[in-house]
Amino acid sequence: MNATNEEMLVPRPVSDSQSEMAEIVLPNDANPLGALLGGRLMHWIDLAGAMAAHRHSRSYTVTASVDHIDFLVPVRVGDLVILKSSVNRVFRTSMEVGVKVFVENYIADTVQHVASAHLTFVAIDAKGNRTEVAPVIPETEEQRRRYEDAGHRREIRRAESERRKKK
Ligand SMILES: CC(C)(COP(=O)(O)OP(=O)(O)OC[C@H]1O[C@@H](n2cnc3c(N)ncnc32)[C@H](O)[C@@H]1OP(=O)(O)O)[C@@H](O)C(=O)NCCC(=O)NCCS
């Protein structure tokens, strides 16, 4: 039985959306020197972000935007890439998801931060119409900080979008 609209909009904690994805870097993911392609990592970031967005909104979603991504350390063939995602904040039909990427070298037993990204997903129904998303409840200090920061980032995105329209 499908959830009613009221049930769909019951606020949910950030922890309900927390997701983790892991990939071993294979030669097909890398350039001729054996370093992971940035585009492949962006694809994984999109997927990891979508997992959190789906889990929170319990609906289909589309990626509306991705904020800039810095690649902090190189990742090599054979490395284990871990992507952690969760919903930072819900607006109305859109939600900001944060994705943090780590590389684990299981031979050297090291873990390094590779990249972080903020993506906005919009919830849609089966007909492609935008749908409202349940509020998210930040429960820890870090989640509350991310919630606040997501509000500021939305303002920056909107200002940037207005600026581009005027060009
Ligand atoms: C994203 C999309 C649904 C927005 O549609 P739209 O008609 O511009 O909708 P609106 O301007 O009414 O905005 C709807 C919501 O999306 C948000 N939004 C729209 N464009 C955005 C952007 N570039 N970045 C972040 N949020 C955005 C709005 O803030 C609004 O959020 P809210 O309801 O929480 O306040 C539409 O542009 C789309 O379908 N794009 C293609 C998405 C896609 O195919 N992605 C896969 C990659 S190709």
The ligand as an SDF file (V2000), in Angstrom:
LIG
                    3D

 48 50  0  0  0  0  0  0  0  0999 V2000
   15.5510   20.9830  -11.5150 C   0  0  0  0  0  0  0  0  0  0  0  0
   14.2120   21.3130  -12.1460 C   0  0  0  0  0  0  0  0  0  0  0  0
   13.1860   20.2660  -11.7350 C   0  0  0  0  0  0  0  0  0  0  0  0
   13.7730   22.6940  -11.6080 C   0  0  0  0  0  0  0  0  0  0  0  0
   12.6100   23.0120  -12.2860 O   0  0  0  0  0  0  0  0  0  0  0  0
   12.0980   24.5460  -12.4010 P   0  0  0  0  0  0  0  0  0  0  0  0
   10.9170   24.5730  -13.2910 O   0  0  0  0  0  0  0  0  0  0  0  0
   13.2460   25.4270  -12.6770 O   0  0  0  0  0  0  0  0  0  0  0  0
   11.5390   24.7070  -10.9670 O   0  0  0  0  0  0  0  0  0  0  0  0
   11.4560   25.9200   -9.9740 P   0  0  0  0  0  0  0  0  0  0  0  0
   12.2030   27.1370  -10.4080 O   0  0  0  0  0  0  0  0  0  0  0  0
   10.0180   26.0650   -9.6420 O   0  0  0  0  0  0  0  0  0  0  0  0
   12.2350   25.2870   -8.7140 O   0  0  0  0  0  0  0  0  0  0  0  0
   11.8030   24.0890   -8.0810 C   0  0  0  0  0  0  0  0  0  0  0  0
   12.7520   23.8110   -6.9640 C   0  0  0  0  0  0  0  0  0  0  0  0
   14.0480   23.4980   -7.5040 O   0  0  0  0  0  0  0  0  0  0  0  0
   15.0260   24.3720   -6.9700 C   0  0  0  0  0  0  0  0  0  0  0  0
   15.9810   24.6440   -8.0210 N   0  0  0  0  0  0  0  0  0  0  0  0
   15.7470   24.9310   -9.3060 C   0  0  0  0  0  0  0  0  0  0  0  0
   16.9060   25.0940   -9.9730 N   0  0  0  0  0  0  0  0  0  0  0  0
   17.8910   24.9040   -9.0740 C   0  0  0  0  0  0  0  0  0  0  0  0
   19.3130   24.9360   -9.1400 C   0  0  0  0  0  0  0  0  0  0  0  0
   19.9510   25.1910  -10.2790 N   0  0  0  0  0  0  0  0  0  0  0  0
   20.0030   24.6790   -8.0170 N   0  0  0  0  0  0  0  0  0  0  0  0
   19.3920   24.3920   -6.8540 C   0  0  0  0  0  0  0  0  0  0  0  0
   18.0350   24.3560   -6.7210 N   0  0  0  0  0  0  0  0  0  0  0  0
   17.3050   24.6140   -7.8280 C   0  0  0  0  0  0  0  0  0  0  0  0
   14.2510   25.6270   -6.5730 C   0  0  0  0  0  0  0  0  0  0  0  0
   14.9290   26.3700   -5.5800 O   0  0  0  0  0  0  0  0  0  0  0  0
   12.9590   25.0280   -6.0490 C   0  0  0  0  0  0  0  0  0  0  0  0
   13.1840   24.5120   -4.7430 O   0  0  0  0  0  0  0  0  0  0  0  0
   12.0530   24.5700   -3.5760 P   0  0  0  0  0  0  0  0  0  0  0  0
   10.7760   24.0000   -4.1260 O   0  0  0  0  0  0  0  0  0  0  0  0
   12.6070   23.6970   -2.5060 O   0  0  0  0  0  0  0  0  0  0  0  0
   11.9410   26.0100   -3.1650 O   0  0  0  0  0  0  0  0  0  0  0  0
   14.3030   21.3980  -13.7180 C   0  0  0  0  0  0  0  0  0  0  0  0
   15.1760   22.4470  -14.0630 O   0  0  0  0  0  0  0  0  0  0  0  0
   14.7960   20.0970  -14.3240 C   0  0  0  0  0  0  0  0  0  0  0  0
   14.0280   19.1640  -14.4840 O   0  0  0  0  0  0  0  0  0  0  0  0
   16.0750   20.0510  -14.7030 N   0  0  0  0  0  0  0  0  0  0  0  0
   16.6640   18.8490  -15.2860 C   0  0  0  0  0  0  0  0  0  0  0  0
   17.1110   17.8950  -14.1580 C   0  0  0  0  0  0  0  0  0  0  0  0
   17.8480   16.6960  -14.6960 C   0  0  0  0  0  0  0  0  0  0  0  0
   17.4660   16.0990  -15.6700 O   0  0  0  0  0  0  0  0  0  0  0  0
   18.9370   16.3560  -14.0140 N   0  0  0  0  0  0  0  0  0  0  0  0
   19.7770   15.2630  -14.4010 C   0  0  0  0  0  0  0  0  0  0  0  0
   21.0390   15.7690  -15.0260 C   0  0  0  0  0  0  0  0  0  0  0  0
   20.8610   16.0040  -16.7470 S   0  0  0  0  0  0  0  0  0  0  0  0
  1  2  1  0
  2  3  1  0
  2  4  1  0
  2 36  1  0
  4  5  1  0
  5  6  1  0
  6  7  2  0
  6  8  1  0
  6  9  1  0
  9 10  1  0
 10 11  2  0
 10 12  1  0
 10 13  1  0
 13 14  1  0
 14 15  1  0
 15 16  1  0
 15 30  1  0
 16 17  1  0
 17 18  1  0
 17 28  1  0
 18 19  1  0
 18 27  1  0
 19 20  2  0
 20 21  1  0
 21 22  1  0
 21 27  2  0
 22 23  1  0
 22 24  2  0
 24 25  1  0
 25 26  2  0
 26 27  1  0
 28 29  1  0
 28 30  1  0
 30 31  1  0
 31 32  1  0
 32 33  2  0
 32 34  1  0
 32 35  1  0
 36 37  1  0
 36 38  1  0
 38 39  2  0
 38 40  1  0
 40 41  1  0
 41 42  1  0
 42 43  1  0
 43 44  2  0
 43 45  1  0
 45 46  1  0
 46 47  1  0
 47 48  1  0
M  END
$$$$
